Amino acid sequence: MALAVAPPTSYGYAGFTDVQTKPFTEKYKGEPVASVVRVAEVPVSTFSVDVDTGAYANVRRMLNDGVTPPEAAVRTEELLNYFRYDYPLPQDRSKPFSITTDVALTPWNARTRLMRVGLRAYDVPRSERPAANLVFLIDVSGSMSDPDKLPLVKTALSMLSDNLRPDDKVSIVVYASATGIVLAPTHEGKYVKQALECLSAGGSTAGGQGMALAYATAKANFIDGGINRVILATDGDFNVGISSIAEVEALVKQNRESGVTLTALGFGTGNYNEGLMEKMADVGNGNYAYIDSAMEARKVLDDELSSTLFTVARDVKIQVEFNPALVSQYRLIGYENRALAEEDFNNDAVDAGDIGAGHQVTAIYEIVPTGTEGWLPDRHFAGNTVAAAGTQDDQLVWLKLRYKLPGEDTSRLIQQAVPAAMVVTAQPARGDMAFAAAVAAYGQILRGDTYLGTYSLADARTLGGTQTDYRRQEFLELTRLAETARVRQ
């Protein structure tokens, strides 16, 4: 899908001017809400995991500004994965996942059920993570002069420098009209902070040249068996040299094969190019986060440092096979840009998402039990109707997870059944399941999902319940802001 300037007209937005009367030129690469699927025709759903959370913070930023985010900016899976859930911690590093499944009545459709699949990755204490070779690649072009850009970049990366160990190395590369190395490799946090404080914004944005120099710097200081990563901090406004998503994707893909991964940190408003940021992180076997505050910087680069830096599994794919005797239709909520062909699951040459230490992944399917009226109508001709038949009626779905351990090229497989009894005994969602369903509803409402009918943001807030965790409390307040936000028009 081509890169669109948001708000995309295909989503019913013609343009927008903010309260400072600046044209809205942010760029998003959105996907339509996933279609409903007949199990008799496509019994298998396959997708690559996604641990990015950038959409949540970016949507929060817009709602705090009092405006409704464009639908293309909302990726429900990134909203779901922003939060932690009560999934058990795996104990075996060679099998680095726990898998949790549960089924509940759908809050917005009495005829369907919600099935949640939750993964939790093996965690590594901060003291046990490998040595890190990090290259901070910082955009210091003129577009980064706003207070929510370069000044916030300095704050964010200073937090990461507080966690350096003697065996770590940090270099700083900057780019504007030209590129350069402003800090040679060091493990001294004070030198990192001094170099950051010296930076100022000005000039155009030769992002491609900066990336090439950052990768070269990372390779020159490569740590065998360690973490080798470029951490890009930018608004994504590349306007000199390499600028298209295809060109940047090729550069990042070429360098990831050398063992250097990429984390993309997005900053700022106005000309923010989120489509480019997310794509770079996905192709670079890293993660993407949007930093809208010092508090978010602390979450990403301090609280979740091990998850951000240390990969415990690569090319992680999920495949769900539905039993046609028990499920007639389904849809996966979110993950539209992570869908894979069924044959890609067993193909180890197909790239997929990577998971860091302690990361969690949550996916929610909405399913129609066989014999219940679904979204899709019955077909007229008998030859176009596939009779459901299954002998394994004790299994609702067959779940498969494929992954590679770091340093390995051959994937490993985990398989397990989801018992049929779960759909038969399904109750209204409670606890973590209720909160996850509330987040899913919030995201889908903002995306304009017509399958939710009249279900409202107020309904989602009620479903979310009373929360004591700060981030969950904030989510409930965001549902209120979304009710009163000005629509882009």
C-alpha positions in Angstrom: 0.0 0.0 0.0 1.4 3.4 -0.9 2.3 5.8 1.8 -0.5 8.3 2.4 -0.5 11.7 3.9 -2.9 11.5 6.9 -5.7 12.0 7.3 -6.3 9.7 4.3 -9.3 10.6 2.2 -10.1 6.9 1.9 -11.0 7.0 5.6 -13.3 9.9 5.2 -11.0 12.8 6.1 -10.3 15.6 3.7 -7.7 17.5 5.6 -7.0 19.2 9.0 -5.5 22.4 10.4 -4.6 22.4 14.1 -5.1 25.0 16.7 -1.9 26.8 15.6 -3.3 26.9 12.0 -0.4 24.7 10.8 -1.3 22.2 8.0 -1.5 18.7 9.2 1.1 16.8 7.1 1.9 13.7 9.3 2.2 10.5 7.3 0.7 7.2 8.1 0.6 3.9 6.3 -2.8 2.5 7.4 -4.5 -0.7 6.5 -8.3 -1.3 6.3 -10.0 -3.2 9.2 -9.5 -6.9 8.5 -12.4 -8.7 6.8 -14.4 -11.5 8.3 -13.3 -15.0 7.1 -15.2 -18.2 6.6 -13.5 -21.2 8.3 -14.7 -23.5 5.6 -12.7 -21.5 3.1 -9.7 -20.2 5.1 -9.4 -22.3 8.3 -5.9 -21.1 9.1 -4.9 -17.6 10.3 -1.1 -16.8 10.2 0.6 -13.6 11.4 3.9 -12.3 12.5 4.1 -11.1 16.1 4.3 -7.4 16.8 5.7 -5.9 20.0 5.7 -2.2 18.8 3.7 0.2 21.0 4.2 3.4 19.1 0.6 3.8 18.0 -0.6 3.9 21.6 1.6 6.9 22.6 1.0 8.6 19.3 -2.8 8.3 19.6 -2.5 9.5 23.3 -0.6 12.6 22.1 -3.3 13.5 19.6 -6.2 13.0 22.1 -4.3 15.1 24.7 -4.2 17.8 22.0 -8.0 17.5 21.8 -8.3 16.0 18.3 -9.4 12.6 17.0 -6.5 10.7 15.5 -6.8 9.6 11.8 -7.9 6.0 11.5 -4.6 5.1 9.7 -2.7 6.1 12.9 -4.5 3.5 15.0 -3.1 0.0 15.2 -5.1 -2.0 17.7 -2.4 -4.6 18.3 0.0 -1.8 19.4 -2.7 -0.5 21.8 -3.2 -4.0 23.3 0.6 -4.7 23.6 1.2 -1.4 25.4 -0.1 -3.0 28.6 1.1 -5.9 30.7 -1.2 -8.8 31.5 -1.0 -11.6 34.0 0.6 -14.2 31.8 2.9 -16.8 33.5 6.7 -16.3 33.3 8.4 -19.1 31.3 11.3 -20.8 33.1 13.2 -22.4 30.3 15.3 -20.2 28.1 15.3 -22.8 25.3 11.5 -22.6 25.2 11.2 -18.9 25.8 7.4 -18.4 25.8 4.4 -19.2 27.9 1.2 -19.4 26.0 -2.1 -18.3 27.6 -5.5 -18.7 25.9 -9.0 -17.8 27.1 -12.5 -17.3 25.7 -15.2 -14.9 26.8 -18.6 -13.7 25.6 -18.1 -10.7 23.2 -19.3 -7.5 24.9 -20.5 -6.0 21.7 -22.0 -9.0 20.0 -24.1 -11.7 21.9 -23.7 -14.2 19.0 -19.8 -14.2 19.0 -17.0 -15.0 21.3 -13.6 -13.4 22.0 -10.6 -15.7 22.0 -7.4 -14.2 23.5 -3.9 -15.6 22.8 -1.2 -14.2 25.1 2.5 -14.8 24.9 5.1 -13.9 27.6 8.8 -14.1 26.8 11.5 -15.4 29.0 12.9 -12.5 31.1 16.6 -11.8 31.7 17.7 -9.7 34.7 19.3 -6.5 33.7 22.6 -7.7 35.3 22.7 -10.7 33.0 22.0 -9.1 29.7 24.9 -9.3 27.2 27.3 -6.4 26.6 25.7 -3.7 24.4 27.2 -1.9 21.4 24.7 1.0 20.8 24.8 3.7 18.3 22.5 6.7 18.9 21.6 8.0 15.5 20.1 11.4 16.2 18.3 13.7 13.7 19.5 17.3 14.4 17.9 18.8 11.3 15.8 22.0 11.5 12.6 20.1 11.8 13.8 18.8 15.2 14.0 22.2 16.9 10.6 22.0 18.6 10.6 21.3 22.4 8.9 17.9 21.9 11.7 16.8 19.5 15.4 17.3 20.1 15.1 18.5 23.7 13.0 15.4 24.5 15.5 13.2 22.6 18.3 14.4 24.9 16.1 13.5 27.9 15.2 10.1 26.6 18.7 9.0 25.6 20.2 10.4 28.9 18.0 7.9 30.7 19.4 5.0 28.7 23.0 6.2 29.5 22.3 5.9 33.2 22.1 2.1 32.7 25.4 1.6 31.0 27.9 -1.0 32.3 31.7 -1.1 31.9 31.4 -3.7 29.0 28.9 -1.5 27.1 29.8 0.9 24.3 27.8 3.9 23.1 28.5 6.1 20.1 26.6 9.1 18.8 26.0 9.8 15.1 24.1 12.9 14.0 22.7 14.0 10.7 21.2 17.1 9.2 22.5 18.6 5.9 25.6 16.5 6.6 26.5 13.6 9.0 29.1 13.0 11.5 30.3 11.1 14.7 30.1 13.4 17.7 30.9 10.8 20.3 33.4 7.9 19.9 32.5 4.6 21.7 32.4 5.0 25.5 30.7 3.4 28.5 30.8 6.6 30.6 27.3 7.9 30.9 28.6 11.4 31.8 30.3 11.7 28.4 27.1 10.6 26.6 25.2 13.3 28.5 27.8 15.9 27.7 27.7 15.1 24.0 23.9 15.1 24.0 23.8 18.6 25.6 26.0 20.0 22.9 23.5 19.1 20.1 21.4 21.8 18.4 19.0 21.6 15.4 19.4 23.1 12.0 19.6 22.2 8.3 17.9 19.7 6.0 17.6 16.0 6.7 20.0 13.6 5.1 18.6 10.6 6.9 20.0 7.9 4.5 23.5 9.1 4.9 23.1 9.2 8.7 21.8 5.6 8.7 24.7 4.4 6.6 27.3 6.0 9.0 25.5 4.6 12.0 25.5 1.1 10.7 29.2 1.4 9.7 29.9 2.6 13.3 28.0 -0.3 14.8 29.9 -2.8 12.6 33.3 -1.3 13.4 32.6 -1.8 17.2 30.7 -5.1 16.8 30.5 -7.3 20.0 30.3 -11.0 19.2 27.5 -12.5 21.2 26.4 -9.1 22.4 23.7 -6.6 21.6 24.5 -4.6 18.5 21.9 -2.0 17.8 21.3 1.4 16.1 18.8 3.5 18.1 17.3 6.1 15.7 15.7 9.2 17.2 13.8 11.3 14.6 10.5 12.7 13.4 11.1 10.6 10.2 11.2 13.7 7.9 13.9 12.5 5.5 14.1 15.0 2.7 17.7 14.7 1.3 19.0 11.6 -0.5 17.3 8.4 0.5 13.7 9.3 1.4 11.2 6.7 0.2 10.1 3.8 2.4 11.4 1.3 -0.2 14.9 2.8 -0.3 15.1 3.0 3.5 13.8 -0.6 3.8 16.4 -1.8 1.4 19.2 -0.1 3.4 17.9 -1.5 6.8 17.4 -5.0 5.4 20.9 -5.1 4.0 22.4 -4.2 7.3 20.3 -6.4 9.6 21.9 -9.5 8.0 25.2 -8.4 9.6 23.7 -8.7 13.1 23.0 -5.0 13.7 19.3 -4.4 14.6 17.4 -1.1 14.7 15.2 0.5 17.3 13.2 3.5 16.0 12.1 6.2 18.4 9.6 8.7 17.0 9.3 12.3 18.3 7.2 15.3 17.6 4.2 16.5 15.6 3.3 18.3 12.4 5.6 16.6 9.9 5.9 13.3 11.7 6.4 10.3 9.3 5.1 7.4 11.3 4.8 5.1 8.3 8.6 5.3 7.7 9.4 4.8 11.4 7.3 1.7 11.9 8.6 0.1 8.6 12.2 0.7 9.5 11.8 -1.0 12.9 9.9 -4.0 11.4 12.5 -4.6 8.7 15.4 -3.9 11.1 14.4 -6.7 13.5 13.9 -4.1 16.2 11.0 -2.2 17.7 9.2 1.1 17.3 8.0 3.4 20.1 6.7 6.9 20.1 8.1 9.2 22.8 5.6 11.9 23.7 6.9 12.7 27.2 9.7 12.1 29.6 7.5 9.5 31.4 7.2 7.5 28.1 10.9 7.8 27.6 11.4 6.2 31.1 9.0 3.4 30.3 10.7 2.5 27.0 14.4 3.2 27.8 14.5 2.5 31.6 11.7 0.3 32.8 11.7 -1.9 29.7 15.3 -1.6 28.8 16.0 -5.4 28.6 12.9 -5.8 26.4 14.0 -3.0 24.2 17.5 -4.2 23.7 17.9 -8.0 24.3 16.2 -10.3 21.8 15.2 -13.8 23.2 13.5 -15.1 20.0 13.6 -14.1 16.3 11.1 -14.5 13.5 8.2 -15.4 15.7 5.1 -16.5 13.9 1.7 -17.5 15.2 -0.7 -19.8 13.3 -4.3 -20.6 14.5 -6.2 -23.4 12.8 -10.0 -23.3 13.6 -12.1 -26.5 13.9 -14.9 -26.1 11.4 -17.2 -28.3 13.6 -17.1 -25.6 16.2 -16.2 -22.3 14.5 -17.9 -21.0 11.3 -16.4 -17.5 11.0 -13.7 -15.4 12.6 -11.7 -12.2 12.4 -8.4 -11.2 13.9 -8.6 -7.8 15.6 -5.6 -5.8 14.5 -2.3 -7.2 13.0 -3.5 -6.2 9.5 0.0 -5.3 8.4 1.5 -8.4 10.0 -0.6 -11.0 8.1 1.3 -13.9 6.5 0.4 -16.5 3.9 -0.3 -19.9 5.4 2.8 -21.3 3.6 5.0 -18.6 5.2 4.7 -20.2 8.6 7.0 -23.1 7.8 9.3 -21.1 5.6 12.3 -20.1 7.7 13.4 -17.6 5.0 10.4 -15.5 5.7 11.2 -12.7 8.1 8.9 -12.1 11.1 8.8 -10.2 14.4 11.4 -10.5 17.1 10.7 -10.6 20.8 12.8 -9.1 23.6 13.3 -10.3 27.1 10.1 -10.1 29.1 8.0 -8.9 26.2 4.4 -9.8 25.9 2.2 -10.2 22.9 -1.6 -10.2 22.9 -3.9 -11.2 20.0 -7.7 -11.3 20.1 -9.9 -13.2 17.6 -13.7 -12.7 17.4 -15.2 -16.0 16.5 -18.7 -17.3 15.5 -19.6 -20.7 17.0 -20.9 -23.1 14.4 -24.7 -23.1 14.2 -24.9 -19.4 15.3 -25.8 -16.6 13.0 -22.6 -14.8 11.9 -21.6 -11.7 9.9 -21.6 -13.5 6.5 -24.9 -14.6 5.0 -25.7 -18.1 3.9 -25.0 -18.8 0.2 -27.7 -19.8 -2.3 -26.0 -22.6 -4.2 -25.3 -25.8 -2.4 -22.0 -26.2 -4.2 -20.8 -22.9 -2.7 -21.5 -24.1 0.8 -18.9 -26.3 2.5 -20.3 -28.6 5.1 -18.5 -28.4 8.4 -17.1 -31.7 9.5 -14.7 -32.5 12.2 -13.8 -35.5 14.3 -11.7 -33.6 16.9 -14.7 -31.9 18.5 -12.8 -31.6 21.8 -10.5 -29.0 20.2 -11.6 -25.5 19.4 -8.4 -24.5 17.6 -4.9 -25.9 17.1 -2.4 -23.2 18.0 1.2 -23.2 16.6 4.1 -20.9 17.4 7.3 -20.9 15.4 10.5 -19.1 16.5 14.3 -19.1 16.2 16.6 -18.8 19.1 19.3 -16.1 18.7 22.2 -17.4 16.7 20.1 -20.2 15.1 18.8 -20.3 11.5 16.3 -23.2 12.0 13.1 -22.5 13.7 11.5 -24.4 16.6 7.9 -25.3 17.0 5.5 -25.1 19.9 2.0 -26.6 19.5 -1.1 -26.8 21.7 -4.8 -27.2 21.5 -7.4 -24.8 22.8 -10.1 -27.0 24.4 -13.6 -26.9 22.9 -15.1 -26.5 26.4 -13.8 -22.9 26.5 -16.3 -21.8 24.0 -19.1 -23.8 25.6 -18.5 -22.4 29.1 -17.6 -18.9 28.0 -18.7 -16.2 30.5 -18.6 -12.4 30.4 -15.0 -11.1 30.3 -13.5 -10.4 33.7 -10.1 -9.1 35.0 -7.3 -9.0 32.4 -9.5 -10.4 29.7 -12.1 -7.6 30.2 -9.4 -4.9 30.2 -7.9 -6.3 27.0 -11.3 -6.4 25.4 -11.9 -2.8 26.4 -8.6 -1.7 24.8 -9.5 -3.7 21.6 -12.9 -2.0 21.5 -11.3 1.5 22.0 -8.9 0.9 19.2 -11.5 -0.5 16.8 -13.9 2.4 17.5 -11.1 4.9 16.7 -10.5 2.8 13.5 -14.1 3.1 12.4 -14.8 -0.6 12.8 -18.4 -1.1 11.8 -18.5 -4.7 13.3 -18.8 -3.1 16.8 -22.3 -1.8 16.0 -23.4 0.7 18.6 -20.8 -0.2 21.2 -19.4 3.1 22.5 -16.3 4.4 24.1 -18.4 4.7 27.3 -19.1 1.0 27.1 -15.4 0.3 26.6 -14.6 2.4 29.7 -17.2 0.5 31.8 -15.8 -2.8 30.6 -12.3 -1.6 31.6 -13.4 -1.5 35.2 -11.7 0.2 38.1 -7.9 0.1 37.8 -5.1 0.9 40.3 -2.3 0.8 37.8 -1.4 4.3 36.5 -1.2 3.4 32.9 -4.5 1.6 32.9 -6.1 4.5 34.7 -4.7 6.8 32.0 -6.3 4.5 29.4 -9.7 5.0 30.9 -9.2 8.8 30.8 -8.2 8.6 27.2 -11.6 7.0 26.4 -13.2 10.2 27.8 -10.9 12.4 25.7 -11.8 10.4 22.6 -15.5 11.1 23.3 -14.9 14.9 23.3 -12.1 15.2 20.7 -12.6 17.4 17.7 -12.9 15.4 14.5 -10.5 16.2 11.7 -12.4 17.7 8.8 
